[in-house]
Amino acid sequence: MQLRQFFSAHLFPVFIFLCIFAVAMKVLVSNEIEQVCPGFVGACVEITVENSAYSQELWTEIDALGEEYRATLTTESLKELPGIAATRRVYRACGKDPSRYRPASEALIRRMLQGKALYQIDTLVDLINLASIRFGYSIGGFDASKFVGDTLTLGVGRAGEPYEGIGRGMLNIEGLPVFRDAEGGVGTPTSDNERTKIDLSTRSLLVLVNGYDGNEERVSSNAEYILTLAQRYAKGSNGSFFLYR
């Protein structure tokens, strides 16, 4: 009986974690991206979580940051935040108009500055949005169990490439930076894909921080902040991150 209790208490949780993150994802950066942004650095965050529909404490943080930004930024000056400015430059270099296809971080902060409420989705999506707003990087958040294969590659969208943005329908991603798994596109700085989106059943969270400004220290700080938020609001455990170029 004691041996059975030991296995239940010590080995079963480890087994669950191994099942959730059975395959460690690799992240590659294509030559296409290196040519338009040779200093690019990204962070891949992986953590086991429990999602929930809503967190009042999290939204208190989000609302406080909104008040801070409304006192210090305008819809024009926010474009000069390093992470946003660098992403806009890469959009132009890839042939995309950043004012028509805004980076998600810019769109979120812009909405705050206009006095509009942010969309409340669920705790994981909401905390990723907070992390994006806080640092100005466009961040992709995914249910890692929905990826096909063990590798994500950052490239540039092609003409006619099918891509269903979350809540946006079919999106023209030609000229947008895009992460692809073995089946196709999963994330761009404008919108992530329906196929790999987070939902209330998500346990294995993978987050990609896109540092088109090449600031390794700031990208790492953003990754650490995501881990902190996930631990605080989503019972995050066994979290880690690595940088990729």
C-alpha positions as YAML, in Angstrom:
chain: A
units: angstrom
residues:
- id: 1
  name: MET
  ca: [0.00, 0.00, 0.00]
- id: 2
  name: GLN
  ca: [2.83, 2.41, 0.83]
- id: 3
  name: LEU
  ca: [4.57, 1.57, -2.46]
- id: 4
  name: ARG
  ca: [1.35, 2.29, -4.37]
- id: 5
  name: GLN
  ca: [1.01, 5.64, -2.59]
- id: 6
  name: PHE
  ca: [4.63, 6.49, -3.48]
- id: 7
  name: PHE
  ca: [4.02, 5.83, -7.17]
- id: 8
  name: SER
  ca: [0.82, 7.88, -7.10]
- id: 9
  name: ALA
  ca: [2.42, 10.81, -5.33]
- id: 10
  name: HIS
  ca: [5.79, 10.92, -7.13]
- id: 11
  name: LEU
  ca: [5.75, 9.15, -10.47]
- id: 12
  name: PHE
  ca: [2.26, 9.88, -11.80]
- id: 13
  name: PRO
  ca: [2.75, 13.68, -11.90]
- id: 14
  name: VAL
  ca: [6.05, 13.15, -13.73]
- id: 15
  name: PHE
  ca: [4.29, 10.86, -16.21]
- id: 16
  name: ILE
  ca: [1.63, 13.52, -16.82]
- id: 17
  name: PHE
  ca: [4.31, 16.16, -17.50]
- id: 18
  name: LEU
  ca: [6.16, 13.88, -19.92]
- id: 19
  name: CYS
  ca: [2.91, 13.18, -21.77]
- id: 20
  name: ILE
  ca: [2.10, 16.88, -22.02]
- id: 21
  name: PHE
  ca: [5.56, 17.83, -23.33]
- id: 22
  name: ALA
  ca: [6.46, 14.50, -24.92]
- id: 23
  name: VAL
  ca: [8.33, 16.23, -27.75]
- id: 24
  name: ALA
  ca: [10.53, 19.26, -27.13]
- id: 25
  name: MET
  ca: [9.93, 21.75, -29.92]
- id: 26
  name: LYS
  ca: [12.80, 23.06, -32.00]
- id: 27
  name: VAL
  ca: [12.58, 26.58, -33.42]
- id: 28
  name: LEU
  ca: [14.44, 27.56, -36.59]
- id: 29
  name: VAL
  ca: [14.84, 30.93, -38.32]
- id: 30
  name: SER
  ca: [14.87, 30.82, -42.13]
- id: 31
  name: ASN
  ca: [17.26, 32.67, -44.43]
- id: 32
  name: GLU
  ca: [14.29, 34.82, -45.53]
- id: 33
  name: ILE
  ca: [14.06, 36.32, -42.05]
- id: 34
  name: GLU
  ca: [17.83, 36.56, -41.59]
- id: 35
  name: GLN
  ca: [18.03, 38.65, -44.75]
- id: 36
  name: VAL
  ca: [15.46, 41.23, -43.62]
- id: 37
  name: CYS
  ca: [16.33, 41.10, -39.90]
- id: 38
  name: PRO
  ca: [19.86, 39.77, -39.32]
- id: 39
  name: GLY
  ca: [19.75, 40.69, -35.62]
- id: 40
  name: PHE
  ca: [16.52, 38.82, -34.86]
- id: 41
  name: VAL
  ca: [16.34, 37.00, -31.53]
- id: 42
  name: GLY
  ca: [13.36, 35.08, -30.21]
- id: 43
  name: ALA
  ca: [12.40, 33.27, -27.03]
- id: 44
  name: CYS
  ca: [10.43, 30.03, -26.79]
- id: 45
  name: VAL
  ca: [8.60, 29.60, -23.48]
- id: 46
  name: GLU
  ca: [7.19, 26.21, -22.44]
- id: 47
  name: ILE
  ca: [5.16, 25.62, -19.29]
- id: 48
  name: THR
  ca: [2.48, 23.32, -17.93]
- id: 49
  name: VAL
  ca: [-0.66, 25.26, -17.00]
- id: 50
  name: GLU
  ca: [-4.29, 25.17, -15.94]
- id: 51
  name: ASN
  ca: [-6.40, 27.62, -17.89]
- id: 52
  name: SER
  ca: [-9.51, 29.38, -16.58]
- id: 53
  name: ALA
  ca: [-12.22, 31.53, -18.08]
- id: 54
  name: TYR
  ca: [-11.33, 34.72, -16.20]
- id: 55
  name: SER
  ca: [-8.98, 36.16, -13.57]
- id: 56
  name: GLN
  ca: [-10.00, 39.40, -11.85]
- id: 57
  name: GLU
  ca: [-6.50, 39.86, -10.39]
- id: 58
  name: LEU
  ca: [-4.96, 39.61, -13.86]
- id: 59
  name: TRP
  ca: [-7.38, 42.17, -15.23]
- id: 60
  name: THR
  ca: [-6.51, 44.54, -12.41]
- id: 61
  name: GLU
  ca: [-2.92, 44.43, -13.70]
- id: 62
  name: ILE
  ca: [-4.05, 44.93, -17.30]
- id: 63
  name: ASP
  ca: [-6.24, 47.91, -16.39]
- id: 64
  name: ALA
  ca: [-3.43, 49.52, -14.37]
- id: 65
  name: LEU
  ca: [-1.06, 49.26, -17.32]
- id: 66
  name: GLY
  ca: [-3.71, 50.79, -19.56]
- id: 67
  name: GLU
  ca: [-3.95, 53.80, -17.23]
- id: 68
  name: GLU
  ca: [-0.16, 54.16, -17.27]
- id: 69
  name: TYR
  ca: [0.00, 54.08, -21.06]
- id: 70
  name: ARG
  ca: [-2.86, 56.54, -21.52]
- id: 71
  name: ALA
  ca: [-0.84, 58.98, -19.40]
- id: 72
  name: THR
  ca: [2.44, 58.49, -21.27]
- id: 73
  name: LEU
  ca: [1.76, 57.41, -24.87]
- id: 74
  name: THR
  ca: [-0.20, 58.48, -27.93]
- id: 75
  name: THR
  ca: [-1.28, 56.43, -30.95]
- id: 76
  name: GLU
  ca: [1.68, 57.95, -32.81]
- id: 77
  name: SER
  ca: [4.38, 57.69, -30.14]
- id: 78
  name: LEU
  ca: [3.61, 54.03, -29.47]
- id: 79
  name: LYS
  ca: [4.95, 53.26, -32.96]
- id: 80
  name: GLU
  ca: [8.38, 54.29, -31.69]
- id: 81
  name: LEU
  ca: [8.50, 51.68, -28.92]
- id: 82
  name: PRO
  ca: [11.54, 49.55, -29.89]
- id: 83
  name: GLY
  ca: [9.74, 46.23, -30.29]
- id: 84
  name: ILE
  ca: [6.91, 47.75, -32.31]
- id: 85
  name: ALA
  ca: [9.16, 49.96, -34.46]
- id: 86
  name: ALA
  ca: [11.37, 46.99, -35.34]
- id: 87
  name: THR
  ca: [8.40, 44.79, -36.24]
- id: 88
  name: ARG
  ca: [7.00, 47.53, -38.47]
- id: 89
  name: ARG
  ca: [10.37, 47.79, -40.26]
- id: 90
  name: VAL
  ca: [10.40, 44.05, -40.91]
- id: 91
  name: TYR
  ca: [6.83, 44.21, -42.26]
- id: 92
  name: ARG
  ca: [7.91, 46.87, -44.75]
- id: 93
  name: ALA
  ca: [11.03, 44.90, -45.70]
- id: 94
  name: CYS
  ca: [8.83, 41.87, -46.41]
- id: 95
  name: GLY
  ca: [6.44, 43.99, -48.50]
- id: 96
  name: LYS
  ca: [3.60, 44.37, -45.98]
- id: 97
  name: ASP
  ca: [1.96, 47.64, -44.88]
- id: 98
  name: PRO
  ca: [2.19, 47.75, -41.05]
- id: 99
  name: SER
  ca: [-0.64, 50.28, -40.85]
- id: 100
  name: ARG
  ca: [-3.00, 47.87, -42.60]
- id: 101
  name: TYR
  ca: [-1.74, 44.68, -40.94]
- id: 102
  name: ARG
  ca: [-0.76, 46.00, -37.52]
- id: 103
  name: PRO
  ca: [1.48, 43.96, -35.23]
- id: 104
  name: ALA
  ca: [-0.68, 42.59, -32.43]
- id: 105
  name: SER
  ca: [1.22, 44.46, -29.71]
- id: 106
  name: GLU
  ca: [0.60, 47.77, -31.47]
- id: 107
  name: ALA
  ca: [-3.07, 46.95, -32.06]
- id: 108
  name: LEU
  ca: [-3.59, 46.10, -28.38]
- id: 109
  name: ILE
  ca: [-1.91, 49.23, -27.03]
- id: 110
  name: ARG
  ca: [-3.63, 51.39, -29.64]
- id: 111
  name: ARG
  ca: [-6.97, 50.03, -28.49]
- id: 112
  name: MET
  ca: [-6.10, 50.93, -24.89]
- id: 113
  name: LEU
  ca: [-5.09, 54.46, -25.87]
- id: 114
  name: GLN
  ca: [-8.39, 54.93, -27.71]
- id: 115
  name: GLY
  ca: [-10.25, 54.10, -24.51]
- id: 116
  name: LYS
  ca: [-11.61, 50.84, -25.87]
- id: 117
  name: ALA
  ca: [-11.83, 47.71, -23.74]
- id: 118
  name: LEU
  ca: [-9.54, 44.86, -24.65]
- id: 119
  name: TYR
  ca: [-11.22, 41.62, -25.63]
- id: 120
  name: GLN
  ca: [-11.40, 39.22, -22.69]
- id: 121
  name: ILE
  ca: [-10.79, 35.67, -23.96]
- id: 122
  name: ASP
  ca: [-9.47, 33.42, -21.19]
- id: 123
  name: THR
  ca: [-6.71, 33.64, -18.60]
- id: 124
  name: LEU
  ca: [-3.89, 32.28, -20.77]
- id: 125
  name: VAL
  ca: [-4.70, 34.49, -23.76]
- id: 126
  name: ASP
  ca: [-5.24, 37.49, -21.48]
- id: 127
  name: LEU
  ca: [-1.87, 37.07, -19.72]
- id: 128
  name: ILE
  ca: [-0.07, 36.68, -23.06]
- id: 129
  name: ASN
  ca: [-1.71, 39.92, -24.19]
- id: 130
  name: LEU
  ca: [-0.51, 41.61, -21.01]
- id: 131
  name: ALA
  ca: [3.04, 40.39, -21.65]
- id: 132
  name: SER
  ca: [2.86, 41.71, -25.21]
- id: 133
  name: ILE
  ca: [1.53, 45.09, -24.08]
- id: 134
  name: ARG
  ca: [4.11, 45.41, -21.29]
- id: 135
  name: PHE
  ca: [7.14, 44.82, -23.55]
- id: 136
  name: GLY
  ca: [5.84, 45.84, -26.98]
- id: 137
  name: TYR
  ca: [6.72, 42.54, -28.65]
- id: 138
  name: SER
  ca: [4.23, 40.61, -30.73]
- id: 139
  name: ILE
  ca: [3.86, 37.28, -28.98]
- id: 140
  name: GLY
  ca: [2.38, 34.04, -30.23]
- id: 141
  name: GLY
  ca: [0.65, 31.77, -27.72]
- id: 142
  name: PHE
  ca: [-0.19, 28.17, -28.63]
- id: 143
  name: ASP
  ca: [-1.53, 24.90, -27.34]
- id: 144
  name: ALA
  ca: [1.61, 22.84, -27.91]
- id: 145
  name: SER
  ca: [-0.37, 19.60, -28.12]
- id: 146
  name: LYS
  ca: [-1.90, 20.83, -31.40]
- id: 147
  name: PHE
  ca: [1.38, 21.22, -33.31]
- id: 148
  name: VAL
  ca: [2.22, 18.77, -36.08]
- id: 149
  name: GLY
  ca: [5.84, 17.59, -35.87]
- id: 150
  name: ASP
  ca: [8.60, 18.75, -33.54]
- id: 151
  name: THR
  ca: [9.88, 21.84, -35.38]
- id: 152
  name: LEU
  ca: [8.66, 25.40, -35.87]
- id: 153
  name: THR
  ca: [10.29, 27.46, -38.61]
- id: 154
  name: LEU
  ca: [10.04, 31.24, -38.92]
- id: 155
  name: GLY
  ca: [9.72, 32.30, -42.54]
- id: 156
  name: VAL
  ca: [7.74, 34.70, -44.74]
- id: 157
  name: GLY
  ca: [4.19, 34.12, -45.95]
- id: 158
  name: ARG
  ca: [3.70, 33.18, -49.60]
- id: 159
  name: ALA
  ca: [1.07, 34.30, -52.09]
- id: 160
  name: GLY
  ca: [-2.09, 32.22, -51.72]
- id: 161
  name: GLU
  ca: [-0.83, 30.41, -48.61]
- id: 162
  name: PRO
  ca: [-3.92, 29.29, -46.63]
- id: 163
  name: TYR
  ca: [-4.11, 30.73, -43.14]
- id: 164
  name: GLU
  ca: [-7.10, 31.07, -40.82]
- id: 165
  name: GLY
  ca: [-6.48, 33.80, -38.28]
- id: 166
  name: ILE
  ca: [-8.18, 33.53, -34.89]
- id: 167
  name: GLY
  ca: [-11.49, 35.35, -35.18]
- id: 168
  name: ARG
  ca: [-10.44, 36.87, -38.51]
- id: 169
  name: GLY
  ca: [-11.24, 34.14, -41.03]
- id: 170
  name: MET
  ca: [-8.90, 33.54, -43.94]
- id: 171
  name: LEU
  ca: [-6.01, 36.00, -43.73]
- id: 172
  name: ASN
  ca: [-3.66, 37.12, -46.50]
- id: 173
  name: ILE
  ca: [-0.24, 36.40, -44.97]
- id: 174
  name: GLU
  ca: [1.82, 37.06, -48.08]
- id: 175
  name: GLY
  ca: [4.78, 39.12, -46.88]
- id: 176
  name: LEU
  ca: [4.09, 38.53, -43.17]
- id: 177
  name: PRO
  ca: [6.61, 36.75, -40.93]
- id: 178
  name: VAL
  ca: [5.05, 33.36, -40.15]
- id: 179
  name: PHE
  ca: [5.87, 30.38, -37.96]
- id: 180
  name: ARG
  ca: [5.09, 27.04, -39.60]
- id: 181
  name: ASP
  ca: [4.90, 23.50, -38.24]
- id: 182
  name: ALA
  ca: [4.84, 20.39, -40.43]
- id: 183
  name: GLU
  ca: [1.28, 21.16, -41.57]
- id: 184
  name: GLY
  ca: [1.52, 24.90, -42.24]
- id: 185
  name: GLY
  ca: [1.33, 28.35, -40.69]
- id: 186
  name: VAL
  ca: [0.55, 28.63, -36.98]
- id: 187
  name: GLY
  ca: [1.45, 32.19, -36.05]
- id: 188
  name: THR
  ca: [2.19, 35.67, -37.40]
- id: 189
  name: PRO
  ca: [2.82, 38.94, -35.49]
- id: 190
  name: THR
  ca: [-0.68, 40.03, -36.62]
- id: 191
  name: SER
  ca: [-2.72, 36.93, -35.72]
- id: 192
  name: ASP
  ca: [-2.22, 33.33, -34.64]
- id: 193
  name: ASN
  ca: [-3.95, 30.42, -36.37]
- id: 194
  name: GLU
  ca: [-7.24, 28.77, -35.38]
- id: 195
  name: ARG
  ca: [-5.69, 25.31, -35.66]
- id: 196
  name: THR
  ca: [-3.25, 25.69, -32.76]
- id: 197
  name: LYS
  ca: [-5.10, 28.21, -30.61]
- id: 198
  name: ILE
  ca: [-5.35, 28.10, -26.84]
- id: 199
  name: ASP
  ca: [-8.62, 26.96, -25.26]
- id: 200
  name: LEU
  ca: [-9.83, 26.13, -21.76]
- id: 201
  name: SER
  ca: [-8.50, 22.57, -22.01]
- id: 202
  name: THR
  ca: [-4.93, 23.72, -22.79]
- id: 203
  name: ARG
  ca: [-2.33, 22.22, -20.47]
- id: 204
  name: SER
  ca: [0.87, 22.56, -22.50]
- id: 205
  name: LEU
  ca: [1.48, 26.21, -23.27]
- id: 206
  name: LEU
  ca: [4.11, 27.33, -25.77]
- id: 207
  name: VAL
  ca: [4.78, 31.03, -26.27]
- id: 208
  name: LEU
  ca: [7.03, 32.67, -28.87]
- id: 209
  name: VAL
  ca: [8.42, 36.16, -28.26]
- id: 210
  name: ASN
  ca: [9.45, 37.89, -31.50]
- id: 211
  name: GLY
  ca: [12.42, 40.20, -30.91]
- id: 212
  name: TYR
  ca: [12.87, 41.91, -34.24]
- id: 213
  name: ASP
  ca: [14.86, 44.62, -32.43]
- id: 214
  name: GLY
  ca: [17.55, 42.07, -31.53]
- id: 215
  name: ASN
  ca: [17.50, 43.01, -27.83]
- id: 216
  name: GLU
  ca: [18.39, 39.69, -26.18]
- id: 217
  name: GLU
  ca: [18.17, 41.05, -22.64]
- id: 218
  name: ARG
  ca: [14.69, 42.48, -23.17]
- id: 219
  name: VAL
  ca: [13.44, 39.36, -24.98]
- id: 220
  name: SER
  ca: [14.70, 37.23, -22.08]
- id: 221
  name: SER
  ca: [12.98, 39.54, -19.58]
- id: 222
  name: ASN
  ca: [9.73, 39.21, -21.54]
- id: 223
  name: ALA
  ca: [10.04, 35.40, -21.44]
- id: 224
  name: GLU
  ca: [10.67, 35.45, -17.69]
- id: 225
  name: TYR
  ca: [7.66, 37.73, -17.22]
- id: 226
  name: ILE
  ca: [5.45, 35.26, -19.10]
- id: 227
  name: LEU
  ca: [6.63, 32.45, -16.81]
- id: 228
  name: THR
  ca: [5.85, 34.61, -13.78]
- id: 229
  name: LEU
  ca: [2.35, 35.45, -15.04]
- id: 230
  name: ALA
  ca: [1.63, 31.80, -15.85]
- id: 231
  name: GLN
  ca: [2.74, 30.72, -12.38]
- id: 232
  name: ARG
  ca: [0.70, 33.49, -10.73]
- id: 233
  name: TYR
  ca: [-2.55, 33.14, -12.68]
- id: 234
  name: ALA
  ca: [-2.54, 29.71, -14.36]
- id: 235
  name: LYS
  ca: [-0.87, 27.40, -11.81]
- id: 236
  name: GLY
  ca: [2.16, 27.23, -14.08]
- id: 237
  name: SER
  ca: [4.79, 24.61, -13.32]
- id: 238
  name: ASN
  ca: [7.89, 23.08, -14.94]
- id: 239
  name: GLY
  ca: [8.40, 26.26, -16.94]
- id: 240
  name: SER
  ca: [11.47, 27.15, -18.97]
- id: 241
  name: PHE
  ca: [12.53, 29.12, -22.04]
- id: 242
  name: PHE
  ca: [15.34, 29.19, -24.57]
- id: 243
  name: LEU
  ca: [16.52, 31.77, -27.09]
- id: 244
  name: TYR
  ca: [16.78, 31.13, -30.82]
- id: 245
  name: ARG
  ca: [18.22, 33.03, -33.78]
...
